[in-house]
Amino acid sequence: MIEVGSKIRFNYGALHCEEFGTVTAITDYGIITIKGDIGFVEEINESCIKMPGETTVNGSPIGVFVDV
């Protein structure tokens, strides 16, 4: 379950560094606001955030994940 304060990891794929952030707000509509460790702010639909170890249908580890 994702809640305010949860750590999030962004994996953009080859040749890109992973980025990390923290959930700062969750709306009633399932929109999650994340403040990145390097200062960016991102709003993502809750259904787009994967749990650790999850992959896309074709097995790709690229995406936005809950960081444990």
Beta strands, then each sheet from edge to edge (+ up, - down):
strand 1: 7-11
strand 2: 19-26
strand 3: 31-36
strand 4: 41-45
strand 5: 49-50
strand 6: 63-66
sheet 1: 4+ 3- 2+ 1- 6+ 5+
end
